[in-house]
Amino acid sequence: MWGLYLLLGVAAGIAGGFFGIGGGIILIPALVYLFGLTQHQAQGTTLAIMVPPIGILAAWEYWKQGNVKLGVAGLICLGFLAGGWLGAVWADKVPDLALKKIFGVFLLVVSLRMIISR
């Protein structure tokens, strides 16, 4: 099973490096539907993945090309620190099925917006 988790990490890393997306868009559905984790477990596991500097090499490549705004990243990081904690507190109070549906609607809205916009 560890090999499948490693492959999932590689796929999420490639998608993150290529599209600039958070791995959660790949990881959360995969952990829920392919590996049988609950929505809460998938979200918590994905957040735990962000603790080590997993994106450092991808960010380094973007930075070398002048495509990283460090000040913006720092401010977002500070906001993410507080927002991540608050979101986790709120999510813990939502039933698993409802949380799964909220996550799905969020992805649907974002994807439709990207498809429809110019």
Secondary structure, DSSP 8 states (H G I E B T S, - for coil): -HHHHHHHHHHHHHHHHHH---THHHHHHHHHHTT---HHHHHHHHHHHTSS-TTHHHHHHHHHTT---HHHHHHHHHHHHHHHHHHHHHHTTS-HHHHHHHHHHHHHHHHHHHHH--
